[in-house]
Amino acid sequence: MTAKRLRLAPLLALLVAAIVRAALWAEVARMSVDGDTAIIGLMARHPWSSTTMWGQPYGSPVEAWLAAPFVAVLGPSPAALRVLYALLSLVLVVLAYRLAEMARAGAGLPAALLVACPPAYALLLSAVPPPLYPTTLVLLGLLLGSTAEAVLGLDVGLSPSRGRAILIGVLAGLALWTHLMSLATLAMVAVALAVAARRVTGGTRRLAWSVASFALASAPWWMGALHDRSALAVLGVAHEGQPMLAHAAAVARRIQEPVSGLFGAWCPLSADEGERVVRLPATVAAVMAALWVAAAVSGLRATHRTVAALLAGTIVLTLAAYPFPLRSDEHTLRFLTPALLPLAVLAGVGAVGLAGPARAPLLVVPLCVLQLWTGFGLWRSWRRAGPAAIVPDCAPVLDALVRHGVARAYASYHTAYCLAYTSGESVIASPPWNERFFGHPLPYLDTVRSDPRAAWVLFPGVDFELPAPRTFEGKLAGIGGRATRLDAGPARVYVDFIPPFGPAVESGVLAGPAGDGDLRTRVVEPGTGASTFVLDRPVAAAGLTLLAGPTDPGLPPAMDLEVSSDGSSFERIGRRRPSRQTVDLAWMNGHPQFLTDGLAFAVPLDGRTVVAVRITPADPQPWAIAEMLLHAVTSSREPWTTSSDASRLYRELISLRHR
């Protein structure tokens, strides 16, 4: 192949890739963003705010760093993120060309064409991918290329330069930090380098730079894992109470399904769903799989031995590891995607071995056409379904909130982060608890629950764990409150809550730290029995609020709350149980909340006279209370504002607790 053709070949492959993807890119231009993608956009606006993906114990901000320039130029729009993912998919075409040329001269163009016209799932990744995967695939492609170059040098007695050794370690560390699906590729890279380095004097010593830079680049992940075991959640292989290999065995029995998806026989309409899929006819799918296998096996024989082992080992380890994670099933194609680039490279090399460099691109054209058959089906299904059926649109909800002058809201995962990103954070929404990793911090929850005018958004069919609208309305009425309901397309928006008690509180009714209005003073109890707080004078109360202090311990995680009107007999008015944290609504700061931590607890009263309050913890562990607020009956319908006494204390508690 002439020098001019070598220069034009990758450009030709890029042009083909852009043409192939253009129709899908046109469709996604009409789509909103899902919660995962919106988080990447929000992190791009705050690039140094976290070492994981917001709301999750793992992942890295690397993809957000890549997105930051696009978000800065194009603003908080879906297009800013779509452009990034489109470019990352084109980078894979170039990486396939470079790696294949290293494996065998002339194999670059056929390999690049196979990535330019890839299986339909790879096309989906170029348009509406699950975040972190596009960046991880590019990092792994760069790592395989750098490793191949290093082992080729070691095979002829040349140790890699210090810079290349460091680069390999950095790429491996960033890939591990970004997504643990990179482990199979990293393991094969380590084996290939270790074996090749033994053939050269000083080779192993030079690779120590790779190990050191790997440890440094991946430090945010492994240091986090040392403190929070949930960072290893993706590696879990067995449900509690099940045999260790039960899940892996079940997935392995059906592994032909995801493998056929990897080859392009079928593709979901959105990442990893199992209900809506596009499939090739069985005969066509079998022919396409056979072509892939034949080309790859031919490539193994025609590739440099060490590079062939690196590529084949990556594919085999990726397939071998697939059944083990609990998140794997017959639809989770994303976990197999690290095998796509090595497969394309081996197939490109195999085409050269069978037809020679000049005719090799023609040999892969039938395989490209078969793959585009599924890709065309994916595009046609998107057209038929409409953009909102692929990615739910939060625009009607945003319009309803803005028209009503509401800037804070509770919503489930996808809706919440879509609202925050597409509004440029002028509207902040948050799940009421972490629906994916219960108890793990959420970036916006404190901001939402600090606003007395916070709304609720329920989106049936999209919400993860939030109650259905009818259930929510029943819970609302059950605790004595009302709200205005707005219809925003398929979503329901609840605003202008009327709580059963107002923000004004009776002052001077309880002596001691729990009644002095200072959150920094508190009563700490051992938790071995009931604690009774006797008021200085009887009070007619519309509600009762308990606030914890700024440090642990908080309120009892399980307790019974009782009041007495005569000082001798007590009646239970409320109870708190950990199993009910995401079931029972409570009024707090003027709107309903699910109280999933020990910061506060509140119950409405009926205006009865209270002379004593008794708290009985269900579990023997220390607890503390900083303030006990009795809400005045005269303020029951008074609107809550940020200047109200109860609201001010609650917001101060949140601020102190999370400094």
N, C-alpha and C positions, 0 to 999 in steps of 0.2 A: 504494500500500500504506500503510495507516494506521500511526501510530507504534506502537500496541499490537502489530499484526501484525509489525512490524519487530523488536520485542523478542522475540516468541515464536518467530519463524521459526528462528533458530539453535538455540534450545532444542529445538524439534521435531526438527530434523535430528540433534542430539546424541542425543535419545531413540531415534530410528530406528537410528542407528549402534550404540548400546549393545545394542539388541534383536537386531540383525543379528549382532553379534559374540558374543553371550552364549553360544551353543552351542560356538563355538570356544574361548572363554575357559574354559568348563567342562572341555573336553578337556585343554587345556594345564595346568590345575590339577593333573592327574594325572601330568604329565611331569616328568622331571628337567631338568637344564640341560646344554647342550653346552659344549664348551671355550671358545668365543668368548664366550658369555653369562656363563659362570662367571668369566672374566677381568674382565669389566665389574664383576661383583659384588665380586671381590677388590680391584680398583682403587678401588671405592667405600669399602672398608674402609681403604684407604691412598691417599686422594685426591691427595696431593701427591708421590707417589713416582715419577712418570714423566711425560714430555711426549709419549709415544706409547702405543699400546696394547701392553701387556706382551708381550715376545717378538717384536715386529714393529717395523720401522724407521719406520712411519708410523701415522696415526691420532692421535686426541687423547683426553685424559681428560674431555672435556666430558660425554659420556654417563655416565661414572662419577660425575661431580659431580652430575648430575641424579639418579642412582640412590642416592647416599649417604644422603639422608634416609629413603628407603624401607628400605634395608638396616639403618640404625640402629634403626628402629622395629620392623620385622618380622624382623630377624635375617638370617643368611645362608641364606635359603630361596629356592627358585625363585619363590615368590609375590612377593617383594620386587622382583624384576626384571620379572616379568610385569605387575604393576600399572603400572610405569613405561611399558612399551611399549603397554599398553592406553590410558593417558592420552595418550601422544604421538599415537596414531592418532586420538583424538578431537579433539586440537588441530588436526589437519589439516582436520577438518570445519569448524571455526570459521574457519580461515584461508581456506578455499575460499569461505565465505560473505562474508567481509570483502573479499577481492580481487574477487569477482564483482560485489559492490555498487558498488565503485569503477569497475569496467568499464562497468556499466550498472545503473541502478536497477531493482530487482525481480529481478535475476539471482541474488541470493545464495542463495535457498532451492533452486532447481533445481540449482545447482552444488554446494551443500552436500549435497543428497540423493544426487548422483552419487558423492560421496566417502564418504557414509555407507553406501551400497550399492555398493561399488567392485568392480572386477575381483578375482577370487579371490586373485591374488598380493598385492594390498593387504591383503586379510583375513589372509593368512598373515603379513604384516609386522606386523600388530597383535597377533599371538599368539606366534609363534616366529621372530622376524626374525633375520637376520644382524646382529649388533651394529654400531653406528655409522650404519647406514642410517636408522633412524627419526629419530634426532637430526638427521642431515644434511638429511632431507626437511623437518623443521620449520624448521630454520634457513633453508633455501632458500625456504620459504613465507613466512616473515617478511621475508626479503630482497625477494622479489617484491612483497609488499604495500607495503613502505616505498619501494621504487623506483617503483612505480606512482603512489603519492601524490606523490612528488617530481616525476616527469615531468609529471603533470597540473598541478601548480603552475607548473612552468617554462613549460608551454604557454600559460599566461595571464599570464606575465611575473613570477611570484613565485619567487624563489630559495628553495631549501629552507633551513630554519633550520640553524644550526651543529650543534645537537643531532641533527637528523635526518641530516645529512651524516655525522656521526660514527657514528651508529647503523648506517647502511648499510655503512660500512667495517668496523665490528666484526662485523656479521653475516656479511659476505662473508669476512672473515679467519677467523672461527671455522668456517665451512662448509668452506673450503679446508683448514684444519688437520685437521678431522675426517675428511674424505674427498675424494679428488681427483676423484670423479665429479661434484662440484659445479662443475668448471671450465667446462662448457658454459653453465650458468646464469649464472655469474659473467661470462663473456665477453659474453653478451647484455645483462646489467645494465650493464656498462661502456659498451657501444655506445649503449644507450638513453639513459643519463645524459649521455654526451658530446654526442650529437646534440641533445638537448633543451636542454642548458646553453648551447649556442652562440646560442640565440635570446634570451638574457637577459643584459644587461650585468652582469658580475660573477658570472655563474652558474658559469663554469669555475673561477674563483678559490675559490668556496665549496666546490666539490667536491674541492678539494685536501685538505680535512679528511677526506673519505672515503678518499682515497688514503693519507694518513698513518695513519689508524686501521686501515685494512686491513693495511698493512705491519706495524703493531704487533701486531694480533690474530693474524696468521698467522706471526709471527716464529719461534715454536717449530718450525714446519714448515720454513720456508726456511733457517733457521740450521742445523737438523739436516741438511738436504739438502746444504748446503755442505760438511759434514764427512763425511757418509755417503751415497754415491750410491745405496745400496739404498733410501733414502727415496723415490726416483723409480721403484722397481721396477714399480709399478702402471702407469706410463706407457710401459713397454716395448712396442714395436710389432713386433719381429721376433726370432725365435729365432736363436741364433748360427749363422752359416753359411747362413741363408736370405735370400732377397731381402727388401728392406725392407717391401714391401706384400703379401707372399705371404699372411700370416695375415689381414690386413684384407680382401683379395679373397675368401678362402675364406669368411669370416664374412658378408661382404656378399651373397654368392650365396645365403645361407640366411637373410637377415635377416627374411624374412616370418614365420619361426617365432617369434622373440622379439617381433616387433611384434604378432602375433596373440595372444601371451600377455599383452602389455600391454593389449590391448583386452578380455581376459577369455576368450578362446577355450579356453585350457588353463591348467593350473597344476600345478606339481610338488607332491608331498606334503611335501617339505622344500626349503628354499631352493636353487634352481638344480640340483637333481638331474635327470637325464634318464631314469632308468629307470622311476620310478613317477610317473605324471602322471594328472590328471583332464582329460578333453576334452569339449567340446560337440560335438554332431553338426555336420558340416561346413556344412550349410545354415543352421543356427542361428548358427554362428560367423560366417558371411558376412553374415547379416542384422545381427548385433550390430556388426560392424566398419563396415558401411555406415551404420548409425545414428550411430555415433560420428563418422565422417568428415563426414556431412551436417550434424550439429549443430555441429561445430567450425568447418566452413567457413562456415556461416550466422552463427556467432558472430563470425568475423573481419570480416564486413561490418557487423555491428551494434555493434561495440565501438569505443571511442575509438581513433583511428588509432595513436597512440603506444603505448597499452597493448596493442592488438592486435599490434603489431610486437614488443613485449617478450615476450608470451606465445607467439606463433607462432615467434619466433626461438629461444626456449628449447627448444621442441619439436623444431624442425628441427636445431639444433646438437646436441641430445642424441642424436638418431637418426644424425646424420652422424658423431659421434665414436664411436659404439658399436662399429663393427667394428675399431677400431685397437688397443686394449689387448690384450695377449696373453691376459689372463684372460677375454676375451669369447668366447662361443660361442653356439650357438643356444639354450642353456638359461639363460644368465646374465641373467635378467630384471631383477635388481637394478640393473643399470647403466642401465636405461631408466626407472626409477621417478621421476626428477626431472621427467619429462614428464607424469605423471599429474595433478598439480594444475593446470597450465596447460590441459590438455585438458578437465578438468572445468569450469573457469571459462569457456572458450570455448563449450563445449556448453551450459552454463547460460545464457549470453548469447544463444546461438543459439535456445534454446527461447523466450526472451522475445521475440526478434525474430519468431519464427514464430507464437506463440500469444498474446503479450501477458503482462504480469506476473501476472495472476490465474490464467491457465491453464497457464503455463509449467511449474509443478511436476508437473502431470498429464501433460505431454508427455514428461517424462523417466522416468516410472514404468515403461513397457515396457522401457527400457534397464536400469533398476535390476533388474527381475525377471529379465531374461536373465543379468545378471551374478551374481545370487544363485543361479541354476541351477548355475553352476560352483562357487560357494561352498558350496552344499549338497553337491555331489559331493565337495568337499574334506573337509568335516566327516564325511560318511559313510565315506570311505576311511580317515580317522583312526580312526574307531570300529572299523572292521573290522580294521585293522592292530594296534591297541593302542598305548599310549603309548610302550613301549620300542622299537617299530619306527620311531617318528618321532625320538625322542631317546633314545639308549641310556642305561640307568639304572645309575649307579655305586653305588647303595645296597647291593647284595649284596657288592660289593668292600669298601666301607667297613665293613660289619658284620664281614667276615672279618678285616680288619686290626685292628679294635678288639678283637675277641675274642682275637686272638693277641697283643695288647699291642704292636703295631708302629705307630709314629707317622710313619715316613718310607718312601717308596716311589718307585720308578721306574715310569712308565706313559706311554703315548702321550698326545698332546695333549688329546683330549676327556676321557679318563678322569682324567688327572692334575689338571686344573683343576676338574673336577667334584668330585673328592675333596677338594681343598683348600678349595673354597668351601662345599660343603654340610656339611663338618665344622667350619666356623668356624675353619679352619686348625689344628685340633687334630691333624689328619693332614695332612702336607705331602707332596705328590707332584709330580714333575717329569718331563718327557721327559728321556732321557739325553743328548740333543742337540737343537738347535733343528730340528725337522722341516720347518719352513716356510722359515726363513731361516738356513741353516747358518752357525754362528759368531756369530750375533747373541745377545747376552746373554739368559739366562733368569732369572726372578726367584727360583726356588726350588732350582735345581740344586745350588748349593753347600751348602745346608742338607741336602739328601738325601744327597749323597755324603760328607758329614762324619759321618754316623751309621753305625756298624759294623753295626747291625741292620737296615739298609734292605732292604726287600722289593722284589720285581719283580712287576708286574701286566701280564699279556698278555691282550688282549681281541680275539680273532679277529673280523674283519669290521668292527671299529671302529678298530683301530690304523692309524696312517699307515705308518710304515716299520719298526716293530719286528719282530723275527723271530716266526714262528709258534711255539706252545709246543713242538712236537716239535723244531724247529730249535734253539730256545733250550736245551732239555734236552741236545741233542747237543753244543752248544758248551760247556755247563757241564761235562759229563763229559770233554770233550776237554782241558780245562785242569785236570782233577783235582779237581773239586769236586762237592758234592752239596747238595740242598736238600729241604725239606718242601714238597710241593705241596698247595695247598688249592683246591677247586673253589668258585667264587662265581658261580653262574648260568653264563652262557656264558664267563665270564672264568676265568683261571688265575692264582693268586697263589702266589708262591714265597717262602718265609720260612726262617729259621734255617739260613742257608748254612753249610756245613762246608767251609772253604777248604783248599787243599793245603798251606798253611803258616800258622803262627801269628804273633802280633804281636810276640813277643820277638825282639830283634835282638842279634847279637854286638857287643860294645863293644870299642873299642881295637884294631880289626883293620886300620884304614886311616889312615895319617898324613895330615895336611894338611886343607884346608878341606872336602873331600868326606867326611871321617870324623870331624869334630869335634862333631857333633850340633847345630850352629848353622846355621840356614837362611840367616842373613844373610851368611855367608862362603861363597864358592863358587869353583869352578874354571871359568874361561872359556877355551874352545878356539876356534881360528880356523876349524875345520871343513875343513881342507885334507887331512886324513888321519886314520888311526886313532889313538886315545888309549888307552893301557894304564895301568891302575891295579893296582899290585902290593901285595898285602896284607902286613901286618907278620908274619902267621903264617897257616898253613893253617887253613881253616875248613870244617867240614862244614855245608852250607847246604841248607835246605828251600826257600828262595826268595830272589829278589833284587829289590830295589826301588830305582829311581832317582827322586830328587826334584829338581826345578829350584829356582831361587832365587826371591825375591819380585819380581824385575824381569826384563825381557827382557835377553838372549835366554833362551829356555827350552831344553828338551831338543831334540835334532835331530828335525825332523818326519819324517825317513826315516833309519833307521839299522839296523845289524846289531849284535846283542849276543852276545858270545862269552865263555866262561870257559875257564880252563886249570887242570888239576890238577897239572901238572908244571912250569909256567913256560915251556914251549917250544912245545907244541902246543895249539891252541885249537879248541873246538867251539862252533858256533853254537847258542844256546839260545832265541833270540828275534829277531824283526825287527819293525820298525815302518814302515808305509807309509801316507801320507795317504789313498790309495785304499781302505785297509782299516780306517779309523777307526771306521766304523759297521758293520763286519763281525766283527772279532775282539774277543772278550771278554778281559778281563784282571782278575786279582784285585787289588783295591786297597781297603784299609781294611776287610777282612773280608768283602767281598761283590763280586760281579762287576760290572764297569763297562765301558762303551765309552769309551776314553780319546781324546777328540776334541780335546784341547789338548796343549800341551807341558809341562804341570805335572808329570806323573809317568808312570812306566812300570814294569811289574812282570812277572816271569815265575816260575813255579814251577820248582824244581830237585828232584832225586831223592835229596837227602842226600849228593851227591858232595862230595869235598873240592875247595875252590877256593883257588888261590893267586894268581890274577890275573884281572882282568876287562878286556875290550877292547871299546871302543865305536867303531864305524866309521860315520860319517855318509855317507849316499848323495849328499847335495848339499853343495857347497862354500859353507857359510855359517856364521857364528859360532854357537856354542851354549854352554850352561853347565850345570853340575851342582852342586848344593849339598850333597846327601847321597847316599851309596850305602849301602843297608841290606842286610845279609845276615841272613836269618831263621834262627834257631836250629832245628835238627832236633828238639830236645827239646820245643819248643812247638808242634809241627805241629797238634795237636788242641786247643790251648788257645783258649778263646773270645776273640774280639776285643772290647775294651771301649774306651770313650773315654779311659780312663786308661792304656791300653797305649802303649808307647814309639812304635811305628810309627804308631798312630792319632793320637797327640798331635802328632807331627811333620807328618803329612799335613793335619790340621785347621789347624795353625799356618800351613802353606804357603798354604792356601786363604784364610785370613784376611789374611795379609800381601799376597798377590797381588792381592786385590780391594779393598784399602783405597782 
